[in-house]
Amino acid sequence: MVFLLNRERVLTEMAELSRLHISGLLSVDPSAVTASFELRPEDSTVVPEFNVSTPTSGALDVEYVKQAIAEVWNGWAKQELIDRLNGLAEMRVQ
């Protein structure tokens, strides 16, 4: 059995974990949250995009939503993504 790991797979997995984490923090249905990460090849930066659909999330305060997103991105997702992408690069070198 062969597992194929590439940058796109890592970005997709981290986006899904972030989406679920944000929905848990806000206590909203996971379908109300979208998350995606884009890797810009020209400078190897990751651009995150998060969205919480307000019609399905009820009357959540915008600042509360922003705080939850920032907590997920700055709290663990950014560092986890860096570690996974660096680990992927190390695996390819060996």
N, CA, C and O atoms as a Tinker XYZ file with bonds, in Angstrom:
   376  protein
     1  N      0.839000   -1.164000    0.000000    73     2
     2  CA     0.000000    0.000000    0.000000    64     1     3
     3  C      0.899000    1.248000    0.000000    63     2     4     5
     4  O      1.860000    1.329000    0.765000    81     3
     5  N      0.579000    2.194000   -0.848000    73     3     6
     6  CA     1.358000    3.410000   -0.964000    64     5     7
     7  C      0.466000    4.595000   -0.634000    63     6     8     9
     8  O     -0.635000    4.721000   -1.168000    81     7
     9  N      0.942000    5.459000    0.243000    73     7    10
    10  CA     0.230000    6.685000    0.578000    64     9    11
    11  C      0.918000    7.840000   -0.150000    63    10    12    13
    12  O      2.119000    8.063000    0.002000    81    11
    13  N      0.144000    8.555000   -0.928000    73    11    14
    14  CA     0.705000    9.687000   -1.641000    64    13    15
    15  C      0.387000   10.968000   -0.887000    63    14    16    17
    16  O     -0.776000   11.343000   -0.737000    81    15
    17  N      1.414000   11.620000   -0.424000    73    15    18
    18  CA     1.254000   12.897000    0.256000    64    17    19
    19  C      1.881000   13.976000   -0.599000    63    18    20    21
    20  O      3.022000   13.854000   -1.046000    81    19
    21  N      1.132000   15.016000   -0.816000    73    19    22
    22  CA     1.672000   16.164000   -1.526000    64    21    23
    23  C      1.145000   17.415000   -0.845000    63    22    24    25
    24  O      0.326000   17.339000    0.071000    81    23
    25  N      1.613000   18.546000   -1.291000    73    23    26
    26  CA     1.217000   19.802000   -0.657000    64    25    27
    27  C     -0.283000   20.025000   -0.706000    63    26    28    29
    28  O     -0.875000   20.491000    0.267000    81    27
    29  N     -0.905000   19.694000   -1.835000    73    27    30
    30  CA    -2.343000   19.909000   -1.976000    64    29    31
    31  C     -3.125000   19.064000   -0.974000    63    30    32    33
    32  O     -4.114000   19.519000   -0.401000    81    31
    33  N     -2.675000   17.847000   -0.774000    73    31    34
    34  CA    -3.334000   16.950000    0.187000    64    33    35
    35  C     -3.206000   17.505000    1.607000    63    34    36    37
    36  O     -4.170000   17.478000    2.372000    81    35
    37  N     -2.040000   18.001000    1.957000    73    35    38
    38  CA    -1.806000   18.582000    3.284000    64    37    39
    39  C     -2.680000   19.819000    3.469000    63    38    40    41
    40  O     -3.289000   19.992000    4.525000    81    39
    41  N     -2.747000   20.679000    2.457000    73    39    42
    42  CA    -3.573000   21.883000    2.551000    64    41    43
    43  C     -5.050000   21.533000    2.706000    63    42    44    45
    44  O     -5.754000   22.159000    3.497000    81    43
    45  N     -5.517000   20.547000    1.964000    73    43    46
    46  CA    -6.913000   20.125000    2.049000    64    45    47
    47  C     -7.232000   19.565000    3.430000    63    46    48    49
    48  O     -8.266000   19.889000    4.013000    81    47
    49  N     -6.351000   18.733000    3.944000    73    47    50
    50  CA    -6.564000   18.144000    5.271000    64    49    51
    51  C     -6.579000   19.215000    6.364000    63    50    52    53
    52  O     -7.433000   19.190000    7.251000    81    51
    53  N     -5.648000   20.141000    6.298000    73    51    54
    54  CA    -5.595000   21.201000    7.306000    64    53    55
    55  C     -6.804000   22.131000    7.211000    63    54    56    57
    56  O     -7.289000   22.618000    8.232000    81    55
    57  N     -7.291000   22.380000    6.003000    73    55    58
    58  CA    -8.490000   23.203000    5.837000    64    57    59
    59  C     -9.689000   22.513000    6.478000    63    58    60    61
    60  O    -10.499000   23.163000    7.139000    81    59
    61  N     -9.806000   21.217000    6.289000    73    59    62
    62  CA   -10.923000   20.476000    6.880000    64    61    63
    63  C    -10.831000   20.455000    8.406000    63    62    64    65
    64  O    -11.838000   20.635000    9.090000    81    63
    65  N     -9.640000   20.238000    8.936000    73    63    66
    66  CA    -9.470000   20.259000   10.396000    64    65    67
    67  C     -9.783000   21.644000   10.963000    63    66    68    69
    68  O    -10.411000   21.758000   12.016000    81    67
    69  N     -9.353000   22.673000   10.280000    73    67    70
    70  CA    -9.634000   24.047000   10.720000    64    69    71
    71  C    -11.131000   24.326000   10.694000    63    70    72    73
    72  O    -11.678000   24.920000   11.623000    81    71
    73  N    -11.787000   23.893000    9.626000    73    71    74
    74  CA   -13.234000   24.089000    9.491000    64    73    75
    75  C    -13.982000   23.425000   10.651000    63    74    76    77
    76  O    -14.872000   24.028000   11.250000    81    75
    77  N    -13.620000   22.207000   10.953000    73    75    78
    78  CA   -14.280000   21.497000   12.051000    64    77    79
    79  C    -13.976000   22.139000   13.400000    63    78    80    81
    80  O    -14.841000   22.197000   14.274000    81    79
    81  N    -12.772000   22.611000   13.567000    73    79    82
    82  CA   -12.381000   23.251000   14.823000    64    81    83
    83  C    -13.154000   24.561000   15.025000    63    82    84    85
    84  O    -13.631000   24.840000   16.125000    81    83
    85  N    -13.272000   25.353000   13.972000    73    83    86
    86  CA   -14.023000   26.609000   14.066000    64    85    87
    87  C    -15.485000   26.332000   14.353000    63    86    88    89
    88  O    -16.085000   27.013000   15.184000    81    87
    89  N    -16.067000   25.358000   13.695000    73    87    90
    90  CA   -17.482000   25.050000   13.947000    64    89    91
    91  C    -17.685000   24.588000   15.383000    63    90    92    93
    92  O    -18.717000   24.882000   15.986000    81    91
    93  N    -16.717000   23.868000   15.938000    73    91    94
    94  CA   -16.811000   23.446000   17.332000    64    93    95
    95  C    -16.712000   24.615000   18.295000    63    94    96    97
    96  O    -17.455000   24.683000   19.274000    81    95
    97  N    -15.795000   25.537000   18.021000    73    95    98
    98  CA   -15.651000   26.715000   18.885000    64    97    99
    99  C    -16.902000   27.584000   18.883000    63    98   100   101
   100  O    -17.297000   28.129000   19.913000    81    99
   101  N    -17.522000   27.705000   17.708000    73    99   102
   102  CA   -18.701000   28.568000   17.582000    64   101   103
   103  C    -20.007000   27.838000   17.861000    63   102   104   105
   104  O    -21.069000   28.456000   17.916000    81   103
   105  N    -19.928000   26.529000   18.037000    73   103   106
   106  CA   -21.115000   25.684000   18.244000    64   105   107
   107  C    -22.130000   25.857000   17.116000    63   106   108   109
   108  O    -23.324000   26.048000   17.347000    81   107
   109  N    -21.612000   25.784000   15.882000    73   107   110
   110  CA   -22.477000   25.843000   14.705000    64   109   111
   111  C    -22.285000   24.560000   13.909000    63   110   112   113
   112  O    -21.307000   23.834000   14.091000    81   111
   113  N    -23.234000   24.302000   13.030000    73   111   114
   114  CA   -23.150000   23.145000   12.155000    64   113   115
   115  C    -21.903000   23.265000   11.273000    63   114   116   117
   116  O    -21.635000   24.340000   10.738000    81   115
   117  N    -21.144000   22.187000   11.114000    73   115   118
   118  CA   -19.931000   22.259000   10.292000    64   117   119
   119  C    -20.189000   22.738000    8.863000    63   118   120   121
   120  O    -19.301000   23.316000    8.236000    81   119
   121  N    -21.385000   22.505000    8.348000    73   119   122
   122  CA   -21.685000   22.956000    6.987000    64   121   123
   123  C    -21.773000   24.478000    6.889000    63   122   124   125
   124  O    -21.773000   25.026000    5.786000    81   123
   125  N    -21.849000   25.169000    8.033000    73   123   126
   126  CA   -21.916000   26.638000    8.042000    64   125   127
   127  C    -20.538000   27.268000    7.907000    63   126   128   129
   128  O    -20.423000   28.483000    7.749000    81   127
   129  N    -19.488000   26.447000    7.967000    73   127   130
   130  CA   -18.121000   26.965000    7.947000    64   129   131
   131  C    -17.399000   26.423000    6.718000    63   130   132   133
   132  O    -17.475000   25.234000    6.410000    81   131
   133  N    -16.699000   27.317000    6.024000    73   131   134
   134  CA   -15.825000   26.887000    4.932000    64   133   135
   135  C    -14.413000   27.367000    5.233000    63   134   136   137
   136  O    -14.209000   28.419000    5.838000    81   135
   137  N    -13.459000   26.584000    4.804000    73   135   138
   138  CA   -12.054000   26.943000    4.987000    64   137   139
   139  C    -11.273000   26.422000    3.795000    63   138   140   141
   140  O    -11.515000   25.318000    3.307000    81   139
   141  N    -10.343000   27.224000    3.341000    73   139   142
   142  CA    -9.456000   26.783000    2.268000    64   141   143
   143  C     -8.105000   27.449000    2.447000    63   142   144   145
   144  O     -7.998000   28.549000    2.989000    81   143
   145  N     -7.082000   26.758000    1.980000    73   143   146
   146  CA    -5.724000   27.276000    2.026000    64   145   147
   147  C     -5.172000   27.241000    0.604000    63   146   148   149
   148  O     -5.256000   26.221000   -0.079000    81   147
   149  N     -4.613000   28.353000    0.170000    73   147   150
   150  CA    -3.999000   28.433000   -1.150000    64   149   151
   151  C     -2.500000   28.606000   -0.971000    63   150   152   153
   152  O     -2.053000   29.460000   -0.205000    81   151
   153  N     -1.736000   27.804000   -1.670000    73   151   154
   154  CA    -0.284000   27.910000   -1.636000    64   153   155
   155  C      0.163000   28.682000   -2.866000    63   154   156   157
   156  O     -0.035000   28.243000   -3.999000    81   155
   157  N      0.766000   29.837000   -2.627000    73   155   158
   158  CA     1.275000   30.650000   -3.731000    64   157   159
   159  C      2.684000   30.187000   -4.068000    63   158   160   161
   160  O      3.605000   30.367000   -3.272000    81   159
   161  N      2.853000   29.600000   -5.227000    73   159   162
   162  CA     4.166000   29.047000   -5.577000    64   161   163
   163  C      5.259000   30.086000   -5.751000    63   162   164   165
   164  O      6.434000   29.790000   -5.537000    81   163
   165  N      4.885000   31.308000   -6.138000    73   163   166
   166  CA     5.920000   32.312000   -6.397000    64   165   167
   167  C      6.696000   32.709000   -5.145000    63   166   168   169
   168  O      7.884000   33.020000   -5.230000    81   167
   169  N      6.039000   32.702000   -3.982000    73   167   170
   170  CA     6.767000   33.047000   -2.757000    64   169   171
   171  C      6.537000   32.036000   -1.635000    63   170   172   173
   172  O      6.906000   32.286000   -0.487000    81   171
   173  N      5.934000   30.902000   -1.961000    73   171   174
   174  CA     5.686000   29.806000   -1.009000    64   173   175
   175  C      4.941000   30.249000    0.240000    63   174   176   177
   176  O      5.231000   29.773000    1.338000    81   175
   177  N      3.986000   31.153000    0.082000    73   175   178
   178  CA     3.166000   31.559000    1.214000    64   177   179
   179  C      1.810000   30.877000    1.128000    63   178   180   181
   180  O      1.320000   30.553000    0.046000    81   179
   181  N      1.227000   30.670000    2.285000    73   179   182
   182  CA    -0.098000   30.073000    2.373000    64   181   183
   183  C     -1.092000   31.177000    2.704000    63   182   184   185
   184  O     -0.903000   31.938000    3.653000    81   183
   185  N     -2.145000   31.251000    1.914000    73   183   186
   186  CA    -3.185000   32.248000    2.131000    64   185   187
   187  C     -4.437000   31.515000    2.604000    63   186   188   189
   188  O     -5.051000   30.775000    1.835000    81   187
   189  N     -4.823000   31.718000    3.875000    73   187   190
   190  CA    -6.023000   31.050000    4.378000    64   189   191
   191  C     -7.271000   31.864000    4.054000    63   190   192   193
   192  O     -7.229000   33.093000    3.989000    81   191
   193  N     -8.370000   31.165000    3.854000    73   191   194
   194  CA    -9.662000   31.827000    3.675000    64   193   195
   195  C    -10.698000   31.068000    4.499000    63   194   196   197
   196  O    -10.910000   29.869000    4.314000    81   195
   197  N    -11.334000   31.797000    5.411000    73   195   198
   198  CA   -12.352000   31.214000    6.277000    64   197   199
   199  C    -13.650000   31.985000    6.090000    63   198   200   201
   200  O    -13.638000   33.200000    5.891000    81   199
   201  N    -14.762000   31.276000    6.156000    73   199   202
   202  CA   -16.058000   31.921000    6.035000    64   201   203
   203  C    -17.057000   31.188000    6.917000    63   202   204   205
   204  O    -17.125000   29.959000    6.916000    81   203
   205  N    -17.833000   31.964000    7.671000    73   203   206
   206  CA   -18.907000   31.396000    8.483000    64   205   207
   207  C    -20.198000   31.974000    7.946000    63   206   208   209
   208  O    -20.406000   33.187000    7.963000    81   207
   209  N    -21.054000   31.101000    7.474000    73   207   210
   210  CA   -22.317000   31.523000    6.892000    64   209   211
   211  C    -23.256000   32.004000    7.989000    63   210   212   213
   212  O    -23.706000   31.211000    8.817000    81   211
   213  N    -23.551000   33.286000    7.998000    73   211   214
   214  CA   -24.355000   33.848000    9.078000    64   213   215
   215  C    -25.806000   33.395000    9.094000    63   214   216   217
   216  O    -26.370000   33.286000   10.183000    81   215
   217  N    -26.458000   33.122000    7.955000    73   215   218
   218  CA   -27.845000   32.650000    8.064000    64   217   219
   219  C    -27.978000   31.348000    8.848000    63   218   220   221
   220  O    -28.955000   31.155000    9.571000    81   219
   221  N    -26.983000   30.439000    8.706000    73   219   222
   222  CA   -27.067000   29.174000    9.434000    64   221   223
   223  C    -26.402000   29.242000   10.800000    63   222   224   225
   224  O    -26.604000   28.356000   11.631000    81   223
   225  N    -25.616000   30.278000   11.040000    73   223   226
   226  CA   -24.934000   30.364000   12.335000    64   225   227
   227  C    -25.717000   31.210000   13.336000    63   226   228   229
   228  O    -25.282000   31.380000   14.475000    81   227
   229  N    -26.843000   31.730000   12.932000    73   227   230
   230  CA   -27.679000   32.504000   13.856000    64   229   231
   231  C    -27.136000   33.894000   14.065000    63   230   232   233
   232  O    -26.518000   34.480000   13.176000    81   231
   233  N    -27.374000   34.413000   15.247000    73   231   234
   234  CA   -27.016000   35.798000   15.552000    64   233   235
   235  C    -25.666000   35.898000   16.245000    63   234   236   237
   236  O    -25.540000   36.557000   17.277000    81   235
   237  N    -24.667000   35.250000   15.684000    73   235   238
   238  CA   -23.331000   35.334000   16.275000    64   237   239
   239  C    -22.728000   36.701000   15.987000    63   238   240   241
   240  O    -22.851000   37.231000   14.883000    81   239
   241  N    -22.088000   37.251000   16.982000    73   239   242
   242  CA   -21.414000   38.532000   16.831000    64   241   243
   243  C    -20.222000   38.369000   15.892000    63   242   244   245
   244  O    -19.475000   37.397000   15.995000    81   243
   245  N    -20.048000   39.314000   14.987000    73   243   246
   246  CA   -18.970000   39.252000   14.009000    64   245   247
   247  C    -17.600000   39.182000   14.692000    63   246   248   249
   248  O    -16.722000   38.441000   14.250000    81   247
   249  N    -17.421000   39.939000   15.751000    73   247   250
   250  CA   -16.138000   39.920000   16.464000    64   249   251
   251  C    -15.870000   38.558000   17.106000    63   250   252   253
   252  O    -14.724000   38.112000   17.169000    81   251
   253  N    -16.920000   37.906000   17.578000    73   251   254
   254  CA   -16.795000   36.575000   18.163000    64   253   255
   255  C    -16.343000   35.575000   17.095000    63   254   256   257
   256  O    -15.498000   34.719000   17.358000    81   255
   257  N    -16.910000   35.688000   15.893000    73   255   258
   258  CA   -16.529000   34.813000   14.785000    64   257   259
   259  C    -15.079000   35.077000   14.390000    63   258   260   261
   260  O    -14.307000   34.137000   14.199000    81   259
   261  N    -14.708000   36.344000   14.266000    73   259   262
   262  CA   -13.323000   36.696000   13.915000    64   261   263
   263  C    -12.339000   36.170000   14.951000    63   262   264   265
   264  O    -11.258000   35.693000   14.607000    81   263
   265  N    -12.718000   36.259000   16.213000    73   263   266
   266  CA   -11.855000   35.787000   17.291000    64   265   267
   267  C    -11.662000   34.271000   17.203000    63   266   268   269
   268  O    -10.553000   33.774000   17.400000    81   267
   269  N    -12.722000   33.549000   16.911000    73   267   270
   270  CA   -12.623000   32.090000   16.790000    64   269   271
   271  C    -11.726000   31.703000   15.615000    63   270   272   273
   272  O    -10.905000   30.792000   15.725000    81   271
   273  N    -11.889000   32.403000   14.493000    73   271   274
   274  CA   -11.047000   32.129000   13.323000    64   273   275
   275  C     -9.587000   32.431000   13.637000    63   274   276   277
   276  O     -8.704000   31.636000   13.313000    81   275
   277  N     -9.330000   33.570000   14.263000    73   275   278
   278  CA    -7.958000   33.939000   14.622000    64   277   279
   279  C     -7.364000   32.933000   15.601000    63   278   280   281
   280  O     -6.184000   32.597000   15.510000    81   279
   281  N     -8.172000   32.458000   16.530000    73   279   282
   282  CA    -7.685000   31.477000   17.507000    64   281   283
   283  C     -7.263000   30.188000   16.819000    63   282   284   285
   284  O     -6.239000   29.601000   17.167000    81   283
   285  N     -8.047000   29.749000   15.848000    73   283   286
   286  CA    -7.701000   28.524000   15.127000    64   285   287
   287  C     -6.470000   28.740000   14.256000    63   286   288   289
   288  O     -5.542000   27.932000   14.289000    81   287
   289  N     -6.449000   29.823000   13.474000    73   287   290
   290  CA    -5.328000   30.049000   12.560000    64   289   291
   291  C     -4.036000   30.336000   13.314000    63   290   292   293
   292  O     -3.012000   29.705000   13.054000    81   291
   293  N     -4.079000   31.283000   14.246000    73   291   294
   294  CA    -2.868000   31.662000   14.977000    64   293   295
   295  C     -2.550000   30.698000   16.107000    63   294   296   297
   296  O     -1.395000   30.575000   16.515000    81   295
   297  N     -3.562000   30.019000   16.613000    73   295   298
   298  CA    -3.370000   29.141000   17.757000    64   297   299
   299  C     -2.678000   27.844000   17.432000    63   298   300   301
   300  O     -1.798000   27.414000   18.178000    81   299
   301  N     -3.057000   27.195000   16.318000    73   299   302
   302  CA    -2.418000   25.920000   16.023000    64   301   303
   303  C     -2.313000   25.616000   14.530000    63   302   304   305
   304  O     -1.368000   24.947000   14.112000    81   303
   305  N     -3.246000   26.085000   13.725000    73   303   306
   306  CA    -3.271000   25.680000   12.318000    64   305   307
   307  C     -2.042000   26.151000   11.550000    63   306   308   309
   308  O     -1.471000   25.385000   10.775000    81   307
   309  N     -1.631000   27.384000   11.751000    73   307   310
   310  CA    -0.484000   27.920000   11.014000    64   309   311
   311  C      0.781000   27.115000   11.319000    63   310   312   313
   312  O      1.492000   26.707000   10.401000    81   311
   313  N      1.060000   26.890000   12.585000    73   311   314
   314  CA     2.266000   26.149000   12.953000    64   313   315
   315  C      2.179000   24.688000   12.508000    63   314   316   317
   316  O      3.166000   24.118000   12.042000    81   315
   317  N      1.013000   24.091000   12.651000    73   315   318
   318  CA     0.831000   22.702000   12.220000    64   317   319
   319  C      1.053000   22.576000   10.713000    63   318   320   321
   320  O      1.672000   21.620000   10.246000    81   319
   321  N      0.551000   23.534000    9.970000    73   319   322
   322  CA     0.722000   23.527000    8.522000    64   321   323
   323  C      2.202000   23.678000    8.149000    63   322   324   325
   324  O      2.692000   22.980000    7.261000    81   323
   325  N      2.898000   24.570000    8.811000    73   323   326
   326  CA     4.335000   24.749000    8.571000    64   325   327
   327  C      5.086000   23.454000    8.862000    63   326   328   329
   328  O      5.927000   23.021000    8.073000    81   327
   329  N      4.773000   22.840000   10.003000    73   327   330
   330  CA     5.445000   21.593000   10.377000    64   329   331
   331  C      5.183000   20.484000    9.354000    63   330   332   333
   332  O      6.096000   19.752000    8.973000    81   331
   333  N      3.934000   20.371000    8.918000    73   331   334
   334  CA     3.600000   19.314000    7.952000    64   333   335
   335  C      4.251000   19.554000    6.597000    63   334   336   337
   336  O      4.762000   18.619000    5.981000    81   335
   337  N      4.238000   20.793000    6.129000    73   335   338
   338  CA     4.853000   21.081000    4.841000    64   337   339
   339  C      6.369000   20.912000    4.899000    63   338   340   341
   340  O      6.972000   20.412000    3.949000    81   339
   341  N      6.989000   21.323000    6.003000    73   339   342
   342  CA     8.430000   21.110000    6.170000    64   341   343
   343  C      8.748000   19.621000    6.250000    63   342   344   345
   344  O      9.729000   19.156000    5.670000    81   343
   345  N      7.923000   18.890000    6.960000    73   343   346
   346  CA     8.109000   17.441000    7.064000    64   345   347
   347  C      7.980000   16.762000    5.715000    63   346   348   349
   348  O      8.705000   15.814000    5.416000    81   347
   349  N      7.052000   17.251000    4.900000    73   347   350
   350  CA     6.871000   16.705000    3.559000    64   349   351
   351  C      8.114000   16.959000    2.705000    63   350   352   353
   352  O      8.546000   16.082000    1.957000    81   351
   353  N      8.685000   18.153000    2.815000    73   351   354
   354  CA     9.897000   18.491000    2.078000    64   353   355
   355  C     11.067000   17.611000    2.539000    63   354   356   357
   356  O     11.863000   17.157000    1.718000    81   355
   357  N     11.168000   17.372000    3.851000    73   355   358
   358  CA    12.238000   16.531000    4.377000    64   357   359
   359  C     12.108000   15.092000    3.900000    63   358   360   361
   360  O     13.108000   14.430000    3.623000    81   359
   361  N     10.867000   14.610000    3.805000    73   359   362
   362  CA    10.635000   13.233000    3.350000    64   361   363
   363  C     11.076000   13.068000    1.889000    63   362   364   365
   364  O     11.605000   12.025000    1.505000    81   363
   365  N     10.851000   14.102000    1.091000    73   363   366
   366  CA    11.213000   14.014000   -0.326000    64   365   367
   367  C     12.726000   14.078000   -0.517000    63   366   368   369
   368  O     13.247000   13.504000   -1.473000    81   367
   369  N     13.430000   14.757000    0.362000    73   367   370
   370  CA    14.882000   14.909000    0.232000    64   369   371
   371  C     15.581000   13.601000    0.565000    63   370   372   373
   372  O     16.579000   13.261000   -0.071000    81   371
   373  N     15.092000   12.875000    1.525000    73   371   374
   374  CA    15.784000   11.672000    1.989000    64   373   375
   375  C     15.754000   10.562000    1.001000    63   374   376
   376  O     16.298000    9.489000    1.261000    81   375
